[in-house]
Amino acid sequence: MTSENGAWLDHLPKVINATTPLTTEDEENGTNRINNLPRTRKILYGIDDTPGTFLLPLFALQQVMTCIGGVISIPLLTCTLICAEELPEVKAGVLSISFFVCGIGTILQNTFGVRLPIIQGASPNFLAAVISMMAADRWKCSAEINGTTDLPWVVRVREIQGNLMLASLTQILLGATGVVGLLLRFIGPLTIAPTIALVGVSLAPLAGSLCQEQWGVSIGTMLLILCFALFLGKCQIAVPVYTRQERCHISRYPVFQLIPVLLSITTMWILCYVLTQTGVFPSNSTEPGFQARTDPRLHVVRDAPWFNFPHPGHLGWPTISAAGYVGMLAATIASIIESVGDYFAAARACAVPPPPAHAVNRGIMMEGLGCLIAGSVGAVHGTTSYSENIGALVVTKVASRSVFITAGVMLTVCGMLGKFGAVVSLIPTPVIGGVALVTFGMVVAVGLSTLQFVDLSSSRNLMVLGLALMLGVILPQWVTNNPRAIDTGNDELTHILNVLLGSSMLVGGMAGCILDNTAPGTTEQRGMLKWREERVSCQNDTSGLARVTSLYELAFITRYLPNGLRCSWLPVSPAYNRSYAAHIEEDISNSEHRTGV
């Protein structure tokens, strides 16, 4: 610990520098770090570290605040599609369900899924599927639905439910059978880098739409985050604390480094409240700046119930259709590609090895289970990993899994306590936009940082990377601007192509993967050698320094299973990874005989 960092609490983990090897003292203290692995940043709290009782809820609340924009906006936008735009009580209920399913999905993902610090939030991919589904004449708000006495919005939600659940079962099957994990043999830095970078780039219009209501508030939020994280990060604040060993005493915390997002949101929220009360922001909803007010959604708080437990079947039996299932399936495939990229981004942000095959399989399976639960309780969207929270993880350097599980619990509570969730929804839209500017930018940076494995002096690699990025930006934009340009003569096939080609992550990732695996080039030149050696060394090393393998094991299950029951044939079992590592070692050995351009 350097002197410039001052005195830390005993439970505050050590900051490991980029090239600092693990010492004997680190091993004895149970610090989960790996020697000789490249570090792109310092980590204050590792995946297995648990912050103190005072910091844990603050860190978790910060992650909740970061994802709140998508958790609120996606279901509210969907309400306009199910003909409930003028029904505030329906909006409040849909919002509560969204909080609930996102919390359940987050807990499942961090406990039994990929086990990286990941937030599961409302996926915009499913919003596109719902838009296409509700575009049919029979689902338009002006159309009469015959043969039912249910409310129009209920009938539409049941259609979304059924097709979402059916597509979720497909996603569970893809994860459980190991199909997704098998593709990891062909995924390297030149696939991951454009995929993750395009996640941030594709979210840029969303950030812009959130900021455009009041750019002053958004820029102010962004500047506060930058000021706290970059310029005041080393400043430590004296805080009264209580520990069992030292009782009541004063300690110093790097508060600005640990919770910059939460501090910025709180500061700007208070400022917006003051400007609202003083009449600075207009009261006319048609004028710019109205969304920066803190009172436009007060009726949501007034109308929301105190307690509401979402449960399956409260809206009746779900319905399904071929066109609806195909649309949801296309959205599911796009979410899978995006989530795999997010898993690798989260691993890089946490300074741990990339997830092995069994962890990716399990992550996709748990994501499918989360979507299945979402559909069963009446959510109007599926869930997926949230890239903005990975960006916040990079900024705060808090990668503790316990923080994200606590955030999942908070989201679940928000879904059951309607008043609490409604209060959180009052955060002004431009404040969320300011946070998005920083976090989305960090997602792009994390993706590009993967290129450190690649030989960037090679024209071959530069061409693959450039073409993947360019196609990932231009092709989806063309599809969006020309929705009727693709016409196969079959409505379902046309819809699938529009959804798939409209996904920047899918287009850029597939272009990078195909070119990287077909264009001549040595494994070392492509960055695959260091990428794979890192994974194999972590999987096969049995020394104390390789305890990181436990990061991806099944919690509460693996440690109690006899060796004979470890199920090495099961794609979601940690034992399955050994055979996968053997395949990688064989690839590395064979690559020594290849020649490149």
N, C-alpha and C positions, 0 to 999 in steps of 0.2 A: 504494500500500500504506500503510495507516494505521499510525501508530506503535504503537498498542495491540496490533497483531498480532505485533510483534517481528520477529526475523530468521528468514526462511524459507530453505530450501535453494534453490539456483539452479533446480533442476528442478521446484520446487513452483509450480503455476500461480497467476496473480494472481486475486484474488477480485473479481469484477465486481459492483458494486452494481446496484440495480434500475433506476436511471436513468443509469448511467455510459456515455457513448458510447465507441466504440472509437477509440483513438488511433493515430497513425502508428506509435508504438513497438509497440503491440499487433500491428499488421499485420506489421511486420518480424519479430517474434518468432513469427509463425504462430499467434497465439492465436485459436481458433475461437469468436468471439463475434459477435453481430449488434447493430448500433446501432438504437435506436428500437423494439426489441421489448420488450414488457412482461416484467419479471422478478418472480417471486413470492418468490424466495429467492436467497441467495448460493450459488454453485457453486464448490467448491474444485478439482475436477478435471472438466473438460469432457469431452464424448464422445470427442474425438480426442486428449485428453491421456493421457500414459502415466506413471503413478507410478514412483518409483524402484524399484530391484531389491528393496529391503527392504520397501517398503510394498505392492507389487503382490500378493504372495501373502497378506499379511494381509488386504487388502481383499477379495480373492477368497474367502478362507476365511470371512470374515464373511458374505458372500452365501450361501455354502454352508450355514453354520449357520442362516441365516434361513429357507431353504427346506427344511431337513432334516425339519421336522415333517410336511409334506405328502408328501415323497418317501418317508418311512418309513411313515406311517399308512395311506395309500391302499393300497399293496400288502399290508400286513399285515391290513387289514380285508378285502381281497379273498380272502385265504387261507381265511377262514372260509366263504366262498361256494363255493370250489372243493374243499371237504372236505379241507383240509390244515391245519386249525387245530392238530392235535396232531402235526404233522410239522415239527420245527424245521429239519431240513435243507432242506426245501422252502421254508420261510420265508426262510432265509438266501439261497437261490438266487434267489427272487423279488425279494428286497430288492436283491441285487447287480445284477440285470437292470434294476431301476427306476433305480438310480444311473446305470447305463451309458447308458440311452436318454435320460434327462434331460440328461446331459452332452452327448451327441451332438446332441440337439435344440437346446440352448443355443448350441453352437458354430455350427450351421447358421443359426440365427436371427440371431446377431450378425454373422456373416460374409457371408451371402448373402440373408438375409431382410429384415426391416424395418430392420435395422442400428441399432436403438435398444438401449440396455442393458437386456436382458430375460433373465430366467431361465425356462427351460421346465421345468415340473415336472409331477408326476402330477396329473391332472385329476379332481376329485371328480365331475364330470359323468358320466364313464365308470363310476364306481363305482355311480351310480344305475342306469345302463344294465345293468351286470352283475347288480345285485340283481334287476331285473325279468326278465332273461334266465334266471337260475338259479332263479327262483320257479316255473318250470314243473315239473310233476310228474316228468318224465323226468330232470331235473337235480338233484333233491333227493338229499342224501347217503344217504338210506335206500333210494333206488331202484337197481335193478340195470340196468346198461347192457349190453345184449345185442350180440353181433356183434363184440366187441373183447376182446383180452387185455391191453390197456394198463391202467395204473393209473387209478383213477377221477379223480384230480385232473388227470392228463395229458389225458384226454379232454375235460374241461371247459375247460382252458386252450386247447386247440386250437380249440374252438368260439369262445372269446373272440378268439383270434388272427385267425381267418378273417374274422369280421364287423368287427373293428377295421380290418383292412387294406382291406376293401372300402369302408368308410365313409371311410377316409383318402384313397383314390383320388378319391372325390367331392369332398373338401375341396381336394385338389390341383387338380382341374378348376375349382372355383369361383374359386380364386385365379389360376390361369393364364389364364383367359378374361376376367378383369377384372370379373366380376359384383360382387364385394365393393367394388372401387374405385369403380364407378359409383354406388353408394349414398352415397358421401361427399358428393355434391352436395346431399343432403337432410339431412345430419347437421351440427348446429350445437351451440352451448353448451347449449341446453335439452334436447338429446338426450344429450350426453356427460356432463353433470353428474349427472343421476339414475342413468345407467348405471354410472359409476365409483363414485359414492357407495353405491349398492346392492350393489356388489361387496364393499365393506367391511362393510356392514350384514349381508349374507347370511352372511358368514364369522364373525360374532359368536358364533353358537351353537358353532361349532367351537372358537373361542378359549375359550369358557366350559367346554366339555367337557374341554379340555386343562388348565384351571386348577383344576377342581373337585376333583382328586385331592389337591391340597395348596395351598390359596390363599395360605398364608404364603410359600411359595417363589415362586409366581407374582407376587405383589405385590412381593416383594423384588427379583425380576428387573426388573419394570417400573420400580420406583423407581430402581434402579441406572442403567437406560438414561436416564431423565429427568435424573438427577443429572449423569451424564457429558455428555449432549448439551446440556442447557439451562444448567446452573449451572457446569460445569467446562469448557465448550467453548472458552473463550479461554485457559485455562491451558496453558502449553507446557512440555513435559518435555525436559530435556537428554538427548540420546541420542548415543552415539558412532557416527559414520558414516564411510564411506570413499567418496571421489569421486576420479576421475582427476585433477581439477584441484587439489584441496586435500589429497589423501591422507587420512590419519586426522585427524579433528578432531571437535569437539563441536558439534552443532547442536540446535536446539529445534523440537519438533514439537507440534502441537495434538492429541496422542494421543487425548484423551477425545472430541474432536469427530470424529475420523476413524474410530475403531473402537469406538463405544460398545456395539454389539450383541455383538461378539466378547468385549469385556472383561466385559460383564455375564454372558454365558453361562459363560465360564471361571470367574468368581468364584463364581457360584451352583453350578456343577458341583462345584467343590472343597468348598464348604460342604455340599452334599448328601452328598458322600463322607464327610466328617467326621461328619456326623449319622448316616449309615448305620453307620459303624464303631463309634460310641458307643452304638448301640441306640436312638436317639431315634425314628427312623422304624420303624413296625411291620414285622415279618417275615411277618405273615399277609397273604396277597394279598387277603383279603376286607375288611380294615380300611382306613379312609381314611388316605391318606398313604403307602401302599405304593409307589405309582408314583413317589414322590420318591426312592426308594432308587436307588443306582447299580449294584446287582448283580442285578436281576431277569432281565436278558437276557445274563448272562455266558456262558450256554451257547451263545449265537449266535456269540460270538467263538471259543469252543472248537471248535465244529463247522464253522465256515466254512472253505472251502479258501483256500490262500494265493493262488492264481491261478485265475481263471476268465474265459474270453473268451466272452461270449454270441455265438452265431452262428445264422443262420437254419437251420431244419430240425432242430434237435437234439431236438425233441419229436415229430417226424413232420409229416405234411401237415396244414395247417389245414383246418377245416371251416367251412361257412357255412350259414345258414338265413335265411329271409325275416324272421321275427320278430326274430332277433338283429341282422340288418342294420338294420332300421328303428329298433331301440332305439339302436344305436351311431350311426346317422345323426342321430337327435334330439339325442344328446349332442354330436355334432360341431357341429351348428348352434348350440347353446347356447354351445359353446366359442368359435366364430367371433365371435359377438356380444360375448362377454366379452373376447376378445383385442383386438378393434378398440378397445374402450373402454380397455383397458390400454395400447395403443399411444399413444393421445392422453394418457393419464395420465403415461406415461413421458416423452413429449415435454415436457409441462408441468413435470415434475419436473426435467428436464435444462435447462430454460430455452431450448429450441430451438423452431422452428416446428413445427406439427403435421405428421405424415407425409403426403406427397402420395399420390395414388392408386396409382402404380406401386409404392411402398414397401409400402403396405397389401396390395396384391395379392400381392406377393412374400412378405410376412410370413405370410399365410395359406397360401400354397403351401408354404413351408418348414415351417410347423407341420404341415401334412398329411403332408409327407415324413417328419418326425420321428415322427408317429404310425404311418406305414407301416413304418418301421424298428422301432418298438416292437413292433408286431404280429408282424413277421417273426422276431424273436429270442425271442418268448415272453413279452413283458410282458403283465400283466393289466390294463393301463390305457393310455390315450392321454396325450399331453402337451399342455400349454397354458401360456400366459404366467402368471407368478405375481405376483399383486397385492401380496403381502406384501414381495416384494423391491423393488417400486417404493416402498413405504412406507419400507423401510430406506434406499433411495436418497435420499429426502427428508431423513431424519434425519441421514445421514452426509455428504450433499452431495458424494458421490463418484460421478460419472456416467461414468467412463471405460469405454469399450467394451472395452479390453484387460483390465480387471478382470473383466468378465463372461465374456469368452472364457476367461480363466484359470480362473474358477470352473467353466466347462463342462469344461475339461480335468481339473480336480480331481474332478468328479462322475464323469467317465468312468473315471478311475483307480480311484476307489472301487468302481466296478462290476467292474473287472478284478482288483483286489486285495481278495479277500473279507474278509480279516482287518481291513483298514483300514476298510472300510465297516461291518463289524460293530462296531468300536470307536466309530465316530461314532453308531451307533444306540443307544449306551448313555446318551446325554444324557437326563436325567430328563424325563418328560412335562410336569410343571408348569413347568419352566424354559422349554420351548418355548412353553407357554401364556402366560407373562409377556411373551415377545418378541412373540407374536401380538397381545396387547392394544395394544401401541404401534403396531406396523406396520399392523394392520388399521385402527386409528383414523386413521393418516396417509393411508391410501388414501381414506377418506371425505373427509378435509380436502382432498386434492388434487382430488377430483372437484368439490367445492363451490367451489374456487378458480376454476374455469372460468367461474363466474357473473359474474366481474368484467367480462366483455364485454357482459353483458345489462343492460337497464334494469330494475332491481328495484323501481322505483317504479310500474311498470305492473301493474295488476291482472290483465291478460291473461297476463303472464309468470309471475306468482305462482301463478295458477290452474293453468297447464300444469305448472309445477314441482311444486307440491303434490300434484296428482292423480297424476303419474307416480311420485312417491315413495310415496304411499299405496298405489297399486295394486301397486307392486313389493314392498311388505312384506306386505300383507293377502292378495292372491290366491295367491301361492305357499304361504303358511302354511295357507290353507284347503285347497289341493290336498293338502298333506302330511298334514293331519289327517283328510282325507276321501278316501282313495285310491280308493274305489269310487264316489264321487259322479258321476264322469264315465263314462258308459257309452254308447258309440255303436253297440253291437251288433257292432262289429268290434274284436277284441283289439288288432290292430296300430295302428289309428287311435286307439283309446283310450289306448294306451301313448304314442303320439307327443304327444297333447294333454296328458297328465299330465306328461311330461318338459318340454315347452315352457312350459306354464303354471306349472310348479313352479320355473322359473328366475327369480329376482328381477331379475337384470340384463336378461334378455330382455323381461320384462313391463314393467318401468319404462322401459327404453330405447325399446321400441316405442311405448308410450303417449306418451312425450315427443316422439318423432319425428313421429308421426301428428298430434298436436295442434298441434305447432309449425309443421308444414307446411300445415295446413288452416285453422287459426284466423287471421282477418285480423290483420295486423300488419306494420309496415314492417321492412325488413331491418336497419335501424339499431336499432330497438327490440328486435328478437329477438337482437341481438348478432352476427348473421351478417355484417354489413358489416365490422366490425373483424376478425372471425374470418377471412373470406375475403381481405380486403385484406392481412392479415399473410402468408397463404400465397402469394398472387400476387406480392407484393413480393419475397419471398424466392426465388421461382422465376424471376422475370424480371430481377432486378437482376444485372447482369454485372460490377459493381464488385468490388473486393477484399473489401468487407464482405459479399458474398453467397456466400462460399466455403462456407457452411453447406449449400448444395445438394449438395455432395459427400458429406455425411453419409448420404444416402439412395441414392447411386449403387451400382452393382454393384461390389463389391470385386474387384480384380485383373483385371477384364474390360473395363469401359467405357473406361478410359484408353488401352487398346491397340486399340480398334476405330476404323476410319476413319469419318468422318461419314456416309458412304453406307450403313454397316452398323449404324447405331445403332438401327434397327428401331423407328421412331416408332409403328408400328401394333401393336407387341407390348405388351400391358397390363403386363408386368413390367419393361419397359425404361424407364430414366430419360428417354429421349426422348419417351416416351408422355405424360409429364407436361406437356409444352408445350401440346399440344392440350387437355388437361384444364384448364390454367390459363386458356386462352382461353375455355372455357365458363364458368368462374367469373367472368371479367371481364365477359362478356356478361350474366350474372345480376346482377352489381353495377350495371351500367349500366341494365338494365331495372327494377331495384328502385327507382330514383330516381323512377319514375312511379307507384309504388304508394302507397296510403294505408292507414293503420292505425286501430285503435280507440284 
